[in-house]
């Protein structure tokens, strides 16, 4: 699966689940781990878990087996590693605290998303 298709799949899956504040960060050249990060918020811990599970399930059905999913036991921040795309689904407080957009050198004008 092409990276652009995977990003579209992830964004569609998050939108299906009504995830909030979806942002796509191009971290090519900034990260040796992945090319893109997708960050989104859930409205509750259960919603965060459901969003991340939906992304992983959609990826599996499309033939993109997740390399790992971490954090589902707590539900504050779940990371789904899809290789070229890493998905972060977080509670708003965790997202604000860790501020991944700033950490990776982006501001609201540079970050793309829905």
Phi, psi and omega in degrees: 000134178291150182301318180298321178294320179294318178299315179298318179300313180297313181298317179297317180297318179293319178294322176305322184268006178063035174296153184255152170050055181285128180229138177247124180249128174272108183250020176299130183086347177253338183228140175265358185268323185207168177262327182223146172241137173244126182241135179212160178247149170251165183268347177204168178300320178298319179294319177301312180298314181298318179298313181295319178297321180295318177299311181298318180294315178298319179297315179301314180297333179270003178089010179252090182292123176301139177284337178178153175226122184237143172101358183296335180291335181257314176087003177281322184207118178244132178250126175244116182267112179251021180087258181291346179229126175248129184253129176245117174246122191226156167288148182306320180296318179294319180297317179296318182295311184277336173043061183300326179301315179289319180303320181270012172081029180243151168241178186301329181286330182275331185283135177263168176152186183261000000 
